[in-house]
Amino acid sequence: MVEQDKLPPVVTLGANPVKLWGLTMAERVARIARANGAPADVEGAAIAAQGPAILSNAAFAWDPAWFKYVTSHPGMVLTLGGIPALAHAADGAQAARIAEAMNAGTPLSGSIDLEVVAYESGPTIENKQLRKRETPFLTALTPQSVRTIERASYFGAYKGVTDVLTKYLWPEWALVLTRICAKLHITPNMVTAVGAVFCVAATVLFAYGHYWLGMALGLVFMVLDTVDGKLARCTITSSEWGNVADHGMDLVHPPFWWWFWATGLGTWGLAYDQTTFWWVQGAIQGGYIVQRLIEGLFMKQNGLMHIHVWRKFDSQFRLITARRNPNMVILFVAMLFARPDLGLIAVAWWTAISCLIHAVRLVQAWIVRARGGTITSWLSDA
């Protein structure tokens, strides 16, 4: 295994004018390399003299997940149709041989000292960041395949474990917006900023009881909340500041939505009495904080593994657990009956139930470790 901060130079071999998300493969690979702390833009002609190297064939487009997988295995070559697409040459001799095959577009002349992984065999890898196990895409990059590859790239950037709306309702909407943003050179941070405006506007509308309009603007924000992350991953433009802004907004705004939803009930003549108001807010706000603390404690005690990927049940429960999007579904149903007051009470109950389930899972993990067991993700065993 190779530490990501000690990677050898990364080289893209061959000339391919076809662009993916507005980037040539050389530009895309260089961004992926820099994002992983590897030197890029090395002259291919000097490979043999440089020793170990990461080699990418410009004729192919591949998911960034392959980069971390291949670069952690010196001597590994990922092939498609027998032709090397991405490889980690352990020394100069391997690099020269792999480079020759890539430049010629032919299979390797010899692979006795290499670990050849044929894409056709369907190898799967765990993506801990996106909480899923899959076979990431690898495809020949041609003008005819661009849209298909962009679609694969986009869905490859999706978290495998997330809420029901993000997973099933708006992926196609967000794909269209992601393509538009990439074409217009709109950055992920710009999308995050626009989304923040819609988020604040929705909060104000909730405070004045304009629930339908507030939910409409909230929906725009929720879709944009998906777009900024996908745009960053597809165009390889993730940044520390952007990540903080995006996740910070996600973390901070829900309590304000639920608070001002409650204060807006007065305009409907459905205001809670003081006792009910504080019980509802206590359950929602307190439950939100406790649930986040449970998630953080679970990660701290189990090697940064999310509680949602421990067992298959946890991943399935993440679809509906009391987070913003599932809560908005509850409120939407309540609005169909013109009872925003009962909707928020339902959110309070669901928050308490979800919090209890997570607390039980945390205790169960403690018991497993106390008995000498280990906590591993079911995705690692898939």
N, C-alpha and C positions, 0 to 999 in steps of 0.2 A: 504494500500500500504506500502511496505517496501523499505527503501533506500538501494541501492546496496552495500553501504559501511558498512552496519550494518547487513549483512546476517548471519544466524546461520550456524553451521558446516555442511559440505556437506559429505554425506556418500554413498558409493556404496555397495549395498548388493548383495550377491550371487557370485559365481565363474563362470566366462565364459572365456575360453582360446582363443576364437575367437578374432582376431584383426581387427581393422578398421583403415586404413591408418597406419598400423604398430603399433597401440596402442591397449592395452586391454581397456575394458570399464572403468575399475578402473583408468587407467592412463589418458584416455581421459577426464573423468569427473573431475579428479583432476586438469587437465590443464584448463578446462572451469571454474572451481571454482576459481582458482587462478587468472585467467584473469579478473574475475568479483569481485575480492577483498574478496572472501569468504574463510574461513579456510577449508582445505580438509584433506584427509587421516585420518579420524577419525575412531576409532575402532567401528564397527557396534554393538558389544555387549553392548556398553555403551550408546546406543541411549536413552533408556528409562530414564536414569538418567540425561541426558543432557538437556532435555526439547525440545525447538524448534529445528528442523533439516530439511535439504534438503536431501531427500532420492531418490536414483537412483537405479533402478533394472538392474543388469548387463546382464540380459537376453535380454534387448532391447537397440537399438541404436536410438538416437534422435538428432535432429538438435539443435545446441547451442541457437537458437532463443527461444526455449521452456524454456531454463533455466531462462532467464530474465523475461519471461512471468509468469512462475509458481512461481518463487521466489518473485515476486512482489505481490502475492496473498496468504497470509497465509491461510492454510486450504484447499488449492487446490490440487487435485490429478488428474493427467493425466493418463488415462487407455487405454489399448489396449486389446480387448477381455475380458474386465472386470477386467483384472489384472493390478495393479498399476505399472506404468513404471517410473514416475517421480512425486514427491510430495513435498509439503512444509507443514510439520507438524507444527502446531502452538504451540503445547505443547508436553510434554513427553508422555501423554496418546495417543494422535493421532499418535505420532512417533512409539510407540510400536505396535499399531494396524496395521499401514501401513506396518511396517517392517515384521510383522508376515505374512501378505498376500504376500509380495514380496518374502520372503524366501520360502514360500510354493508354490508359483506360482498359487495362487488362488485369486478369487475376494475378496473384503473387506467384513468382517463379518457385518459391520454396517457403515453407512455413513451419519447419520443424522446431524452430526456437521461438515461435510466436503463438499466442493464444488467439485463434481466429474465431470470431463470433459472427455467424451468418444471420443477418436480420430476418431471413426467411424462416429461421427456426423459432421465431417468436420469443426471444429473450425478454424477461420482465425485470424491472428494477423498481425499488421503492423510492418514491420522491417524498422525503420527510417534510420538506417545506410546504408542498401542496397536499400532503396527507393522502397519498394514493399509491397504488402499485399498478404499473402498466407497462406496455411496450411503447415507448415514445416513438414518434414518427421519424422515418428516414426515407427520403424519396429523391429520385432524379429531378433536378431543377431545370425545367424547360418552360418556355412561354406558355405552353398549354397546361402545365401543372401548377402554375403560380397560385391560382385561386384555391385549388384543392389543398395545397401546402399551407397557405395562409389560414385556411379553416382548421386544418390539423394543428397548426401552431397556436391558434387562438384557443381551441378547446384543450390543447395540451397544457395551457397556462391556467386552466380552471382547477380549483381545489376539488379533490375527490370527496372530501367530507365538508359539507357546508349546509346551509339551510335550504328548505324546499323551494323557495322562490328563486334564489340565486342559481340553484341547480337545474330547475325545470321551466320556470316561467319566462325569464328574459335573456337567456343566452343568445338567442338569434338577434334580438334588438341590439344588444351590446356589441355583437359582432359587426353589424352594419355601422354603428357609431365608431367603433375602433378602426375600421377601414377608412372611414371618412377622416378621422383625426390623423391617422398616419399619412394619408394622401396630402392633407393640408399642413402637415408638419406641426400639428398641435401637440404640445408636450403633455405628459401625464400630470405634471404640476398645474398646468392650465386647466385641465379637466377637473382636478381636485378643487381648485379655486372656484370654478363655476358651480360645482356641486355644493360647495359650502354656502354659496349665496342661496341656492334653493333650499338647503337645510334650514338656514336661519329664517327664510321667508315662511317655510312650513311651520316653524315653531311659533312665529307671530300669529299666523292664521289660526293655529290651534288655540292660542290664548284668547282669541275673540270668537271662538266657536264656529269658525268657518272650516268645518272638518273635511268636507268633500274636496274643497280647493286645496286645503292643507295636505290631504292625502295624495292629491294629484301631483303637487310640487314635491312632496316627499318621495313619490314614486320615481320622479325624474332624478332626484338626488340618489336614490338607491341604485338606479341603473347606472348612473355616472360613477357611483362608488365601485361598480364592477368594471366599468370601462377604463378608469385610470390605472388600475392594477394590471389589466390585460394588455393595455397599450404599452405599459412599462416593460412587461415581460416579453411581448412580441417584438418590440423594437429595441430591446436590450438597453433601456434607458432608466432602469431603476436607480434611485439615489437615496442616500441616507435621509436627507431632508424630506424628500417626497414620501418615504416610508413612514417617517414620524408624523408628517402632516395627515396622511391618509388614515393611519391607525389611530392617531390622536383624535381626529374627528369622529371616527367610529366609536371610540371609547367614551367620549365626553357627551355627545349630543342626546343619546336615548333618554337619560333621566330628565332632561329639559322637555322633551316631547311629552312624556307621561305626566309631568307636573303641570304643564300648561294645557294639556288636554283636560285635566281636572278643573283648572280654573275657568276654562271656556264653557263649562257646563251651565254656568249661570245664565248665559245668553239663550239657552234652550229651556230655562225654567227647571233644570234637572240638577241643580247644584247639590252636592253632598252636604249633610250636616257636618259640623266640625269633627265629631268623633269618627264618622265614616271616612272623611277626607284623610285624616291622619292614619287610619288603619290601612287604607288603600295605598297611600304613598309610602307608608312604612314597609308594607309587604313588597311593593315594586322596587323602591329605591334601595331598601335594605337587602332584598333578595338579589338585586342586580350586583351590588357590591360583594356580597358573600359568595355568589356564584363565580364572580371573577377571581376572588381570592382563592377559592377552591381550585379553579383551573390553574392559577399561578403556583399554588402549593404542590399540586400534582406534578406539574412540569419540573419544579425545583427538586422534588424527591425522586423523579424517575427519568433523569437524564434529558430534560427538556422535551420529553414526549408529551403530546397533548392528551388530555383525558378523553377526547373524542375519538382517538384512534386505538384505545387499549383493546377493546373487544368489538366485535361486529355490532353488538347492541348499542354501544356508545356512539358509533358512527351513524347508525340509523336514528338514534334519539336526537343527534345533532340537527337532523332535518327539521325538527319541530320544537326543539327546546326554546325556552323563553328568552329569545334574543329579539332584536328590533323587528326583523322581517316576519317571523311567525306571530309576534304580537300585533303587527299591523294587519295581518289576516283576521285575527280575532276582532279587532276594532272595525274592520271593513264589514264583517258579517253583522256586527252589532248595528252599524249605520244603516244597513239594509232594512232594519226594523226601527230606525230612528231612535235608538237607545244607546247613545254614546256613553251614558253613565254605566249601564250594565256591562258594556264592552270593557271598560277600564277595570271594573270589578273582576271580570273574567281574566283579564291580564294579570291582576294581582294574585288570583288563585293559581294560575298557571305558573307564575314566577315562583311562588312558594313551593309548588309541587316539583318543578324542575330543580330548584335549589336543593330540595330534600333528596332527590334522586342522585344528584351530583355528590352530595355529602355522603350518601350510602356508598357510592362507588369509591370515594376517597378512602373511607374506612375499610372497604373490602381490599383495596390495594395495600393498605397498612397490614392487614391480616396476612395477605399472601407473602409479603416481605418478612413478616415476623416468623412465618413458618419455613423460612429459607427459600422461598420461591423468588422468581424474577418477574418483573413487569415488562413485557414486550408487546409491541403492536401486532394485532392480527394481520396487518398489512405486510409485516416482515415475514410472516409464515405463509403468505398466500402463494 
